[in-house]
Structures are given as structure tokens and as C-alpha cells.
Amino acid sequence: MKTYVVGGAVRDELLGLPLEDRDHVVVGATPEEMARQGFKPVGRDFPVFLHPGTHEEYALARTERKSGRGYKGFTVYAAPDVTLEDDLRRRDLTINAMAKGEDGTLIDPFGGEKDLKEGVLRHVSEAFAEDPVRILRVARFAARFGFRVADETQRLIKKMVASGEADFLVAERVWQELAKGLAEKNPQRMFEVLEQSGLREKLLPELRSVPRSFSGPVPVRFGLLAWPLSEQEVSTLCDRLRVPNEVRELALAASKNRERLRAAHAASPAELLELLKRTDAFRRPERFRELLQMAKLAETENDLSKIEGALSAAAAVDAGAIAARAATSAEIPRLIDEARMRAIAALS
């Protein structure tokens, strides 16, 4: 029984990046042996265990055979006769198919270190074509590292899309990879790879352009991507990808209020207050700040200082005191609105 550190931990160490966690492959062991040594089984689809002390993941070396369409269509074989090279061969990219022995020796049967130095994303074997999620992973790694996709890998990806294999991508996995890519340093590279492969048109047909740069959290970045779209297009896109509610709501708030945000610099106190109410700025100030951040990034010429000032002035109104003085509960909303409008008007 031998253990090796594999995958991203080896790659990131060679790049000089901080290591967040380490995955291990165990060669020459059975599940029963792992259990006897105190490892806790956690894998559903294949034998994965947690180390009794470090709680890091240890997976038995395995191979995978294609048995259906999509990323779940695999039969897994894990046994003591599976070698480390067998296990590494099933991985997606050469830069993720390296291992380190317990003595620190680098095991690199597919040239991952060379590709890492040259900034190349290259598939390990033709088995890459069996899992369409790998196209999204290539795009995400392009966004993370800025690496180019090897010509032969680009041809294989295009072939996968043309064959219909990518049609079996599951929405949740698509969003998972897109969200990770959006959070990377250069998200635009992800969309370039998807565009070149033909997958962007299948997954994101509503997108007509991609921002030149991104910043902020993922909801802002997705909203920036969806900024030019109509409300119906945003809804359709979010439905297809099963986008989380917090991300969806921000993108929809932008599409519903885009024109009002553009005209905010010339808006009256009543119009500014209406915009604040429509965007739920008083109850959800954090989301409103993300909406403004998105609007500034999408159209840098927009002057949003007036609406920022309006929010500060209106939020300072003591709604509780007004409610306490009101003759009837029915007039409270009107009195609060009037007080907020006066506060906004006093700014000019």
C-alpha cells in the first residue's frame, strides 16, 4: 500500500501557490484495509476515505469506463491492481495528472510539468471526450491561469460539442463551473474558450457580448454579464442554468431598473424615491450596493452619485418616530414617503 499526493495540490505547489487542501491516491489497498487503519469511508460513487487524523481525502486508485452519456455515465473499477499511472491517465489535463510520492518524488507520466511551465492546457488521453464537464473545466482553468488551450485539445473539444456529447451537461454542474470561472482572475478567458468550442452558443445563447473585465463577487459578475439582456432573457438564462436565487434576483433587478439607473442623474426626488423602493434598497441595502456596483462597471460614464446620496438621506429618516406620531396606521407609508422625499430634495 502506497499513498501519493495528486492533482491540484501538486500543480499549485509547482506554481508556488498556497495549498488549500490535498487529495491523495492510495495504490495497492482495499476498502477493508483502509477501514482497519481507521479511515472513514465517505465516497458514494467510488472508494474515498477521510484520514483519521488530518481528515484529508484518500481515494483508492481507480479506472473509469464509459457506460452512458454525460458525466455520470461511467463504471468505476477500484482494486489493488490499479496502478498510479492508470489512475492519473483518467484525469482531465496533464497539469492535473501529476503526483508526489511520500519521499517528495514527482511522478509525471504525461508531461504536466512541461505544460505547466509553458502555460498549456492539454488533455491527458482521448478519454477526455467521455465527460462533457471537462470542457467547462478547461474553460475555468483558462480563466484561472490565463493558459492557452493546446491545438489538439481545442479540436477534441469542438468534436465533443459537434457530436452532441455536451448536450448531456446537467444544469447544476454547468452553473457550478461557470460560477467558479466567474470568480477567477480572468473570467473573459473562460468565455473565449467556450466561444471557440461552440459551447457558448448552446449553453448561453442570450449572450451577445462579454465584458472586457470583471470585478466584485460572483452575483455582480453574473449580473454584469447579463446587464444588456431583457428581463425575459435573464429569466430564461437563469432558468436554464438553475442560477441560485440571490444571483438571479440581482440580475433581474438590473434588467428591470436599467433605464432608471441610467437616468438617475436627472431624476426628481419622487423618481429617486420610487427607484429606491422598486429595488428594495431600504430593506436590502447590501444587494442595492451590488446593483450600483454592477451599474458602474457596466456603464462607466453613468453618474450614480445622486442616487447614492438619495439613499443615504432617505435611509436617515426615522420611520419609527413617524409611525409613532401617525393618527392611523393607513397613513404611515405616505408620511414616511413624504419625509424621505423632503430629505432627498434637501440635497439639491
C-alpha positions as CSV (number, residue, x, y, z in Angstrom):
1,M,0.0,0.0,0.0
2,K,1.5,3.4,-1.1
3,T,0.0,6.9,-0.9
4,Y,0.6,9.8,-3.2
5,V,-0.5,13.5,-3.2
6,V,-2.2,14.1,-6.6
7,G,-3.9,16.6,-8.8
8,G,-4.3,20.3,-7.9
9,A,-2.1,20.2,-4.8
10,V,0.9,19.1,-6.9
11,R,0.1,21.6,-9.6
12,D,-0.3,24.5,-7.3
13,E,2.9,23.6,-5.3
14,L,4.9,23.7,-8.6
15,L,3.3,27.1,-9.4
16,G,4.2,28.4,-5.9
17,L,0.6,28.9,-4.9
18,P,-0.7,28.4,-1.4
19,L,-2.2,24.9,-0.8
20,E,-5.8,24.9,0.5
21,D,-6.2,21.2,0.6
22,R,-4.6,18.0,-0.6
23,D,-6.0,14.9,-2.3
24,H,-4.3,11.6,-2.0
25,V,-4.4,8.4,-4.1
26,V,-3.8,5.0,-2.4
27,V,-2.4,2.3,-4.5
28,G,-2.5,-1.4,-3.5
29,A,-5.2,-1.3,-0.9
30,T,-8.8,-2.5,-0.4
31,P,-11.6,-0.7,1.4
32,E,-11.4,-3.2,4.2
33,E,-7.7,-2.4,4.7
34,M,-8.5,1.3,4.8
35,A,-11.2,0.8,7.4
36,R,-8.9,-1.3,9.6
37,Q,-6.5,1.6,9.6
38,G,-9.1,4.0,10.9
39,F,-10.1,5.7,7.6
40,K,-13.7,6.8,7.4
41,P,-15.5,5.9,4.1
42,V,-17.3,8.9,2.5
43,G,-17.5,8.2,-1.2
44,R,-20.8,7.3,-2.8
45,D,-19.7,6.5,-6.3
46,F,-16.2,5.2,-5.6
47,P,-14.0,4.4,-2.6
48,V,-13.0,7.7,-0.9
49,F,-11.9,7.9,2.8
50,L,-11.1,10.6,5.3
51,H,-7.8,10.3,7.2
52,P,-8.5,9.7,10.9
53,G,-6.1,12.5,11.9
54,T,-5.9,15.1,9.2
55,H,-9.4,14.5,7.6
56,E,-7.8,14.8,4.2
57,E,-9.3,12.8,1.4
58,Y,-7.7,9.5,0.4
59,A,-9.2,7.7,-2.7
60,L,-8.3,4.2,-3.9
61,A,-6.6,4.2,-7.3
62,R,-9.3,3.6,-9.9
63,T,-10.1,3.5,-13.6
64,E,-13.3,4.6,-15.3
65,R,-15.1,3.0,-18.3
66,K,-17.7,4.9,-20.3
67,S,-21.1,3.2,-19.9
68,G,-23.6,6.0,-20.7
69,R,-24.0,9.6,-21.8
70,G,-23.0,12.6,-19.7
71,Y,-20.7,13.0,-16.7
72,K,-22.4,10.3,-14.7
73,G,-22.2,7.6,-17.4
74,F,-19.2,5.8,-16.0
75,T,-18.4,2.4,-14.5
76,V,-15.7,2.7,-11.8
77,Y,-13.1,0.0,-11.1
78,A,-11.1,0.3,-7.9
79,A,-8.8,-2.6,-6.8
80,P,-5.3,-3.2,-5.6
81,D,-4.1,-4.0,-9.1
82,V,-4.9,-0.4,-10.4
83,T,-1.6,1.4,-10.8
84,L,-0.9,5.1,-10.1
85,E,-0.4,5.7,-13.8
86,D,-3.7,4.0,-14.5
87,D,-5.4,6.5,-12.1
88,L,-3.6,9.5,-13.5
89,R,-4.5,8.6,-17.0
90,R,-8.2,9.0,-16.4
91,R,-7.7,12.7,-15.3
92,D,-8.6,15.6,-17.5
93,L,-5.5,17.7,-18.1
94,T,-1.8,16.9,-17.9
95,I,-1.3,19.7,-15.3
96,N,-3.7,17.9,-13.1
97,A,-2.3,14.4,-13.7
98,M,0.9,14.6,-11.6
99,A,1.6,13.0,-8.3
100,K,4.1,13.2,-5.5
101,G,5.4,10.2,-3.5
102,E,5.8,10.2,0.2
103,D,9.5,10.9,-0.3
104,G,8.7,14.0,-2.4
105,T,9.5,12.4,-5.8
106,L,7.4,13.9,-8.7
107,I,5.6,11.4,-10.8
108,D,4.7,13.0,-14.1
109,P,4.0,10.4,-16.8
110,F,2.1,12.7,-19.2
111,G,4.3,15.8,-19.2
112,G,2.3,18.0,-16.9
113,E,5.3,19.9,-15.5
114,K,6.4,20.9,-19.0
115,D,2.8,22.1,-19.9
116,L,2.7,24.0,-16.6
117,K,5.9,25.9,-17.5
118,E,4.7,26.6,-21.0
119,G,1.2,27.7,-19.9
120,V,-0.7,25.0,-21.9
121,L,-3.9,23.2,-21.1
122,R,-3.7,19.7,-22.8
123,H,-5.9,16.7,-22.3
124,V,-4.3,13.5,-20.9
125,S,-5.9,11.0,-23.2
126,E,-8.8,10.5,-25.6
127,A,-10.9,9.5,-22.6
128,F,-11.3,13.3,-22.0
129,A,-14.1,13.2,-24.6
130,E,-16.2,10.9,-22.4
131,D,-17.0,13.7,-19.9
132,P,-18.5,17.0,-21.2
133,V,-17.9,18.7,-17.8
134,R,-14.3,18.7,-18.8
135,I,-14.9,21.3,-21.4
136,L,-16.1,23.6,-18.7
137,R,-13.1,22.8,-16.5
138,V,-10.7,23.7,-19.3
139,A,-12.5,27.0,-19.7
140,R,-12.4,27.6,-16.0
141,F,-8.6,26.8,-15.8
142,A,-8.1,29.2,-18.7
143,A,-9.8,31.9,-16.6
144,R,-7.7,31.0,-13.5
145,F,-4.2,30.7,-15.1
146,G,-4.6,32.5,-18.4
147,F,-3.1,29.4,-20.1
148,R,-3.8,28.7,-23.8
149,V,-5.6,25.5,-24.9
150,A,-3.5,23.1,-26.9
151,D,-4.5,22.8,-30.5
152,E,-5.3,19.1,-30.2
153,T,-7.4,19.7,-27.2
154,Q,-9.3,22.5,-28.9
155,R,-10.0,20.2,-31.8
156,L,-11.2,17.5,-29.4
157,I,-13.5,19.9,-27.6
158,K,-15.1,21.1,-30.8
159,K,-15.6,17.5,-31.8
160,M,-17.4,16.8,-28.5
161,V,-19.7,19.7,-28.9
162,A,-20.5,18.8,-32.5
163,S,-21.2,15.2,-31.6
164,G,-23.8,16.2,-29.1
165,E,-22.0,14.8,-26.0
166,A,-22.1,18.3,-24.5
167,D,-25.9,18.2,-24.8
168,F,-26.0,15.9,-21.7
169,L,-24.5,18.5,-19.4
170,V,-26.5,18.9,-16.2
171,A,-27.6,22.4,-15.4
172,E,-26.3,22.3,-11.8
173,R,-22.8,21.3,-13.0
174,V,-22.8,23.9,-15.7
175,W,-23.6,26.6,-13.1
176,Q,-21.1,25.3,-10.7
177,E,-18.3,25.5,-13.2
178,L,-19.4,28.9,-14.6
179,A,-19.6,30.4,-11.1
180,K,-16.1,29.2,-10.3
181,G,-14.9,30.6,-13.6
182,L,-16.6,33.9,-13.0
183,A,-14.8,34.1,-9.6
184,E,-11.4,33.7,-11.3
185,K,-8.9,36.4,-12.2
186,N,-9.8,36.5,-16.0
187,P,-13.4,35.3,-16.5
188,Q,-13.3,36.6,-20.1
189,R,-10.9,33.8,-20.9
190,M,-13.5,31.2,-19.9
191,F,-16.0,32.7,-22.4
192,E,-13.3,32.9,-25.1
193,V,-12.8,29.1,-24.7
194,L,-16.5,28.4,-24.7
195,E,-17.0,30.6,-27.8
196,Q,-14.1,28.8,-29.7
197,S,-15.6,25.4,-28.9
198,G,-19.1,26.3,-30.0
199,L,-20.4,25.5,-26.5
200,R,-21.2,29.1,-25.6
201,E,-23.9,29.3,-28.2
202,K,-25.5,26.1,-26.8
203,L,-25.3,27.0,-23.1
204,L,-25.6,30.8,-23.2
205,P,-27.4,31.7,-26.4
206,E,-28.7,35.0,-24.9
207,L,-25.2,36.5,-24.5
208,R,-24.3,38.8,-27.3
209,S,-21.1,40.1,-25.8
210,V,-18.8,39.6,-22.8
211,P,-17.5,42.4,-20.6
212,R,-13.8,43.2,-21.1
213,S,-13.2,43.0,-17.4
214,F,-14.9,41.8,-14.2
215,S,-14.7,42.6,-10.6
216,G,-16.8,42.1,-7.4
217,P,-18.5,39.0,-6.1
218,V,-20.0,36.3,-8.4
219,P,-23.6,37.8,-8.3
220,V,-22.2,41.1,-9.5
221,R,-20.1,39.4,-12.2
222,F,-23.0,37.4,-13.4
223,G,-25.2,40.5,-13.4
224,L,-22.6,42.3,-15.4
225,L,-22.7,39.5,-17.9
226,A,-26.5,39.7,-18.1
227,W,-26.6,43.6,-18.0
228,P,-27.6,44.1,-21.7
229,L,-30.3,41.5,-21.6
230,S,-34.1,41.9,-21.4
231,E,-35.9,40.7,-18.3
232,Q,-37.3,37.7,-20.3
233,E,-33.8,36.8,-21.5
234,V,-32.4,37.0,-18.0
235,S,-35.2,34.8,-16.7
236,T,-34.7,32.2,-19.4
237,L,-31.0,32.2,-18.9
238,C,-31.3,31.7,-15.1
239,D,-34.0,29.0,-15.5
240,R,-31.8,27.1,-17.9
241,L,-28.7,27.2,-15.6
242,R,-30.7,27.0,-12.4
243,V,-29.0,30.0,-11.1
244,P,-29.2,30.5,-7.3
245,N,-31.9,32.9,-6.2
246,E,-29.5,35.6,-4.8
247,V,-27.7,35.7,-8.2
248,R,-30.9,35.6,-10.2
249,E,-32.6,38.4,-8.2
250,L,-29.7,40.8,-8.7
251,A,-29.6,40.2,-12.4
252,L,-33.3,40.7,-12.7
253,A,-33.2,43.9,-10.6
254,A,-30.7,45.2,-13.1
255,S,-32.8,44.4,-16.1
256,K,-36.0,45.8,-14.6
257,N,-34.3,49.1,-13.5
258,R,-31.5,49.6,-16.0
259,E,-33.1,52.6,-17.7
260,R,-34.0,54.2,-14.4
261,L,-30.4,53.8,-13.2
262,R,-29.2,55.4,-16.4
263,A,-31.5,58.4,-15.9
264,A,-30.8,58.7,-12.1
265,H,-28.6,61.8,-12.5
266,A,-31.5,63.8,-13.8
267,A,-34.3,62.2,-11.7
268,S,-36.6,64.2,-9.4
269,P,-36.8,63.4,-5.7
270,A,-40.0,61.4,-6.3
271,E,-38.4,59.4,-9.1
272,L,-35.3,58.7,-7.0
273,L,-37.5,57.5,-4.1
274,E,-39.5,55.3,-6.5
275,L,-36.3,53.7,-7.7
276,L,-35.1,53.1,-4.2
277,K,-38.4,51.4,-3.4
278,R,-38.5,49.4,-6.6
279,T,-35.0,48.0,-5.9
280,D,-35.8,47.3,-2.2
281,A,-32.9,49.5,-1.2
282,F,-34.2,50.1,2.3
283,R,-34.7,46.5,3.3
284,R,-31.8,45.1,1.3
285,P,-29.1,47.8,1.2
286,E,-26.3,45.2,0.5
287,R,-28.0,44.0,-2.6
288,F,-28.7,47.6,-3.7
289,R,-25.0,48.4,-3.3
290,E,-24.2,45.4,-5.5
291,L,-26.7,46.7,-8.1
292,L,-24.9,50.1,-8.1
293,Q,-21.5,48.4,-8.3
294,M,-22.8,46.5,-11.3
295,A,-24.2,49.6,-13.0
296,K,-20.9,51.5,-12.6
297,L,-18.9,48.6,-14.1
298,A,-21.4,48.1,-17.0
299,E,-21.5,51.8,-18.0
300,T,-18.6,53.7,-16.5
301,E,-20.0,57.0,-17.8
302,N,-23.1,56.8,-15.6
303,D,-23.1,59.2,-12.7
304,L,-24.7,57.4,-9.8
305,S,-23.7,59.8,-7.1
306,K,-27.2,61.4,-7.0
307,I,-28.9,58.1,-6.2
308,E,-26.2,57.2,-3.6
309,G,-26.9,60.5,-1.9
310,A,-30.6,59.9,-2.1
311,L,-30.3,56.6,-0.4
312,S,-28.2,58.0,2.5
313,A,-30.6,60.9,3.0
314,A,-33.8,58.7,2.8
315,A,-32.4,56.0,5.0
316,A,-31.6,58.5,7.7
317,V,-35.3,59.3,8.1
318,D,-36.6,57.9,11.4
319,A,-39.5,55.8,10.1
320,G,-40.3,54.6,13.6
321,A,-40.8,58.0,15.0
322,I,-43.1,58.9,12.1
323,A,-45.1,55.8,12.7
324,A,-45.5,56.6,16.4
325,R,-46.9,60.1,15.6
326,A,-49.3,58.9,12.9
327,A,-53.0,59.2,13.6
328,T,-53.8,55.9,11.8
329,S,-51.7,53.0,10.5
330,A,-53.0,53.6,7.0
331,E,-51.2,56.9,6.6
332,I,-47.8,55.7,7.8
333,P,-46.4,54.7,4.4
334,R,-47.5,58.1,2.9
335,L,-45.9,60.0,5.7
336,I,-42.7,58.1,5.5
337,D,-42.5,58.6,1.7
338,E,-43.1,62.4,2.1
339,A,-40.4,62.6,4.8
340,R,-38.0,60.7,2.6
341,M,-38.8,62.9,-0.4
342,R,-38.1,66.0,1.6
343,A,-34.8,64.6,2.7
344,I,-33.8,63.8,-0.9
345,A,-35.0,67.2,-2.1
346,A,-32.8,68.9,0.6
347,L,-29.7,67.6,-1.1
348,S,-30.1,69.8,-4.2
